[in-house]
Amino acid sequence: MRPIDAKPLGESLAALAEVFGARPPSSAAVAVWADALRDFPIERVQGLLRSWPKMHTKMPVPRDLWSNLNEERTEEIEQRAAAEKAQERNEVQRLFDPRVRNANMARIREMIAGMRGRGIPTGPELAQRMLDDAAEGKVLSLVQRGFIRHNLGWSEEQMDAAVAAGQAHAREHGLLPWRPAYRREIKALDAQAAERSRVAA
């Protein structure tokens, strides 16, 4: 309830007092009512005041209204929490539904097929590119690490060892920290070294 709601609250209380033949509240009393019911919207308060004569035979006090309104609010909170939990359960059940899982896998297969058709790397090739980026200093997300392990059949230890070896190689050529062009630069340097070795032989 906002401060400006004190006036309509006073009018509603005065009308209710007239119904019960009671003395209408003073401005000071209305201020007390407004402070006691400040946590509730004026529409709720007025609605309860209008329905009060249907169930009661005397004028309420602030605690009467507060108790009724607080009980309604508690019930609404509990109902909302129960509805959210039910929705979460339904979402979990939907995710584990074989039909949903199969449909998702079909969409993934279609997406991968489309990527392959456009020459975009997938599976082990994409995992190797992610690993190259990590070797050049880029931090991998948990999803990327899982993708690499799955597609290359590596353990965490094998992947960390490969990344460390790649970073050592990059540092040797002064190519850290990471930037997208490093992969090309490393390959170019490796090609030059291989050519020098071939010529020297």
C-alpha positions in Angstrom: 0.0 0.0 0.0 1.3 3.4 -1.0 1.0 6.6 1.1 -1.6 8.0 -1.4 -3.8 5.0 -0.6 -4.5 6.3 2.9 -7.4 8.4 1.5 -9.3 5.6 -0.3 -8.6 3.3 2.7 -10.2 5.9 5.0 -13.2 6.2 2.7 -13.7 2.4 2.7 -13.3 2.2 6.5 -15.9 5.0 6.9 -18.4 3.2 4.6 -17.9 0.0 6.6 -18.3 1.8 9.9 -21.6 3.2 8.7 -22.8 -0.3 7.8 -22.1 -1.5 11.4 -23.3 1.7 13.1 -19.8 2.5 14.3 -17.9 5.8 14.5 -15.8 6.4 11.4 -12.1 6.3 12.1 -10.2 9.6 12.5 -7.3 10.5 10.2 -4.9 9.4 12.9 -6.7 6.0 13.1 -6.6 5.7 9.3 -2.8 6.3 9.4 -2.5 3.4 11.9 -4.6 1.1 9.6 -2.4 2.1 6.6 0.8 1.3 8.5 -0.5 -2.0 9.7 -1.6 -3.0 6.2 1.3 -1.4 4.2 2.5 -4.8 2.9 -0.7 -5.4 0.9 -2.1 -3.6 -2.2 -5.0 -1.3 -1.6 -7.2 -3.3 -4.0 -6.8 -6.4 -1.8 -7.6 -4.4 1.4 -10.7 -2.7 -0.1 -11.9 -6.0 -1.5 -11.7 -7.6 1.9 -13.5 -4.6 3.5 -16.3 -4.9 1.0 -16.8 -8.6 1.7 -16.5 -8.2 5.5 -20.2 -7.7 6.2 -21.0 -11.0 4.5 -19.1 -13.0 7.2 -19.0 -10.7 10.2 -21.3 -8.7 12.4 -18.9 -6.1 13.8 -16.2 -3.7 12.7 -12.8 -5.2 12.2 -9.5 -4.1 13.8 -6.3 -3.9 11.8 -5.1 -7.3 12.9 -8.3 -8.9 11.6 -7.5 -7.7 8.1 -3.8 -8.4 8.4 -4.4 -12.0 9.4 -6.8 -12.6 6.5 -4.6 -11.0 3.9 -1.5 -12.7 5.1 -3.1 -16.1 5.0 -4.2 -15.4 1.4 -0.7 -14.3 0.5 0.9 -17.4 2.1 -1.5 -19.7 0.2 -0.6 -17.9 -3.1 3.1 -18.3 -2.4 2.7 -22.0 -1.7 0.6 -22.6 -4.8 3.1 -20.8 -6.9 6.0 -22.8 -5.5 4.0 -26.0 -6.0 3.3 -25.0 -9.6 7.0 -24.3 -10.3 8.1 -27.6 -8.8 5.5 -29.4 -11.0 6.8 -27.6 -14.0 10.4 -28.5 -13.2 9.3 -32.2 -12.8 7.6 -32.1 -16.1 10.7 -30.5 -17.8 12.9 -33.3 -16.3 10.5 -36.0 -17.5 10.3 -34.4 -20.9 14.1 -34.3 -21.2 14.4 -38.0 -20.4 11.5 -39.0 -22.6 12.9 -41.3 -25.3 10.8 -39.6 -27.9 12.2 -36.2 -27.1 15.7 -37.6 -26.9 15.4 -39.3 -30.2 14.0 -36.1 -31.8 16.9 -34.1 -30.4 19.4 -36.6 -31.7 17.8 -36.5 -35.1 18.1 -32.7 -35.2 21.8 -32.9 -34.2 22.5 -35.5 -36.9 20.8 -33.2 -39.5 22.8 -30.3 -38.2 26.1 -32.2 -38.4 25.2 -33.5 -41.9 24.6 -29.9 -43.0 27.9 -28.8 -41.5 29.8 -31.5 -43.3 28.0 -30.6 -46.6 29.4 -27.0 -46.2 32.9 -28.2 -45.4 32.6 -27.2 -41.7 34.8 -29.5 -39.5 32.9 -31.8 -37.1 33.7 -34.6 -34.7 37.4 -35.5 -34.3 38.5 -32.7 -36.7 36.7 -30.1 -34.7 38.0 -31.5 -31.5 41.5 -31.3 -32.8 41.0 -27.7 -33.7 39.8 -27.0 -30.2 42.8 -28.8 -28.9 45.1 -26.7 -31.1 43.5 -23.5 -29.7 44.1 -24.7 -26.2 47.7 -25.5 -27.0 48.0 -21.9 -28.2 46.8 -20.5 -24.9 43.0 -20.4 -25.3 41.0 -21.5 -22.2 38.6 -24.4 -23.0 35.2 -24.5 -21.5 33.9 -27.6 -19.7 31.7 -28.4 -22.7 34.7 -28.1 -25.1 36.8 -30.4 -22.9 34.0 -33.0 -22.8 33.7 -32.7 -26.6 37.4 -33.3 -27.1 37.5 -36.3 -24.7 34.5 -37.8 -26.4 35.6 -37.4 -29.9 39.3 -38.2 -29.4 38.8 -40.9 -26.8 41.2 -39.2 -24.4 41.3 -39.0 -20.7 41.7 -35.7 -18.8 45.4 -36.5 -18.2 46.0 -37.2 -21.9 44.3 -34.0 -22.9 46.2 -31.9 -20.3 49.5 -33.4 -21.4 48.8 -32.6 -25.1 47.8 -29.0 -24.2 51.0 -28.6 -22.2 53.1 -29.9 -25.0 51.5 -27.6 -27.5 51.9 -24.6 -25.2 55.6 -25.4 -24.8 55.9 -25.6 -28.6 54.1 -22.2 -29.0 56.3 -20.5 -26.3 59.4 -21.8 -28.0 58.3 -19.9 -31.1 57.1 -16.8 -29.2 53.5 -17.4 -30.2 51.7 -17.0 -26.8 49.3 -15.6 -25.7 46.7 -17.1 -28.0 45.3 -15.4 -31.1 43.4 -17.1 -34.0 46.3 -16.7 -36.4 48.7 -18.7 -34.3 47.7 -22.0 -35.7 48.7 -20.9 -39.2 52.0 -19.5 -37.9 52.9 -22.6 -36.0 52.2 -24.8 -39.0 54.3 -22.4 -41.2 57.2 -22.6 -38.8 56.9 -26.4 -38.6 56.9 -26.6 -42.4 60.0 -24.4 -42.5 61.8 -26.6 -40.0 60.8 -29.7 -41.9 62.1 -28.2 -45.1 65.4 -27.2 -43.5 65.8 -30.7 -42.2 65.0 -32.1 -45.6 67.6 -29.9 -47.3 70.2 -30.6 -44.7 69.7 -34.3 -45.2 
